[in-house]
Amino acid sequence: MPIVVRLDVMLAQRKMRSKELAEAIGITEANLSLLKSGKVRGVRFDTLSRICAVLQCQPGDLLVHEPGDEPTGDGDDGQ
């Protein structure tokens, strides 16, 4: 997937554990772990906002676009 979640990097920079962040933003550690690993297909803006508030960062610090094998969106799958 071309969107990479860098939450683990931000947690390390802030010297914060996942458990602390999960408690602070009101989600389970399991859901935070799924988000950190990039195994979710989406994240609510409210959750993203709470993460940014606690970590004192911007959404762009947490989510990075790495171009690669992604759909073009033009309806042509290239075949």
C-alpha positions in Angstrom: 0.0 0.0 0.0 1.4 3.4 -0.9 0.3 5.0 2.4 2.8 4.2 5.2 1.8 4.7 8.9 4.8 6.1 10.8 3.1 6.1 14.2 5.8 3.9 15.7 8.5 6.4 14.7 6.5 9.3 16.3 6.0 7.3 19.5 9.7 6.6 19.7 10.6 10.3 19.2 8.1 11.2 21.9 9.4 8.4 24.2 5.8 7.2 24.6 4.5 3.7 24.8 1.6 2.4 22.7 -0.3 1.7 25.9 0.0 5.3 27.1 -1.2 6.6 23.7 -4.1 4.2 23.5 -5.3 5.3 27.0 -4.9 9.0 26.2 -6.9 8.8 22.9 -9.5 6.3 24.1 -9.0 3.3 21.9 -7.8 -0.3 22.7 -4.2 -1.3 22.5 -5.2 -3.9 19.9 -6.8 -1.3 17.6 -3.7 1.0 18.0 -1.5 -1.9 17.1 -3.5 -2.6 14.0 -3.1 1.1 13.0 0.6 1.1 13.8 1.2 -2.0 11.6 -0.8 -0.4 8.7 -3.3 -3.3 8.7 -6.3 -1.0 8.7 -8.0 0.4 5.6 -8.9 3.7 7.2 -8.8 5.9 10.2 -11.4 8.3 11.5 -10.4 12.0 11.4 -11.4 12.2 15.1 -9.0 9.5 16.0 -6.2 11.0 13.9 -6.9 14.4 15.5 -6.6 13.0 19.0 -3.4 11.2 18.1 -2.0 14.4 16.8 -3.0 16.4 19.9 -1.4 13.9 22.3 1.8 13.5 20.2 1.9 17.2 19.3 2.3 16.5 15.6 0.6 16.9 12.3 -1.1 14.2 10.3 1.7 14.3 7.7 4.1 13.3 10.5 2.1 10.0 10.9 1.1 9.2 7.3 3.5 9.2 4.4 2.7 8.5 0.7 5.3 6.2 -0.9 4.5 5.9 -4.6 4.3 2.4 -5.9 1.9 -0.1 -7.2 -1.4 1.8 -6.9 -4.5 2.1 -9.0 -4.7 5.1 -11.3 -8.3 5.8 -10.7 -9.0 6.2 -14.5 -10.9 2.9 -14.8 -8.1 1.4 -16.8 -6.4 -1.5 -15.0 -3.6 -1.5 -17.4 -4.5 -4.8 -19.1 
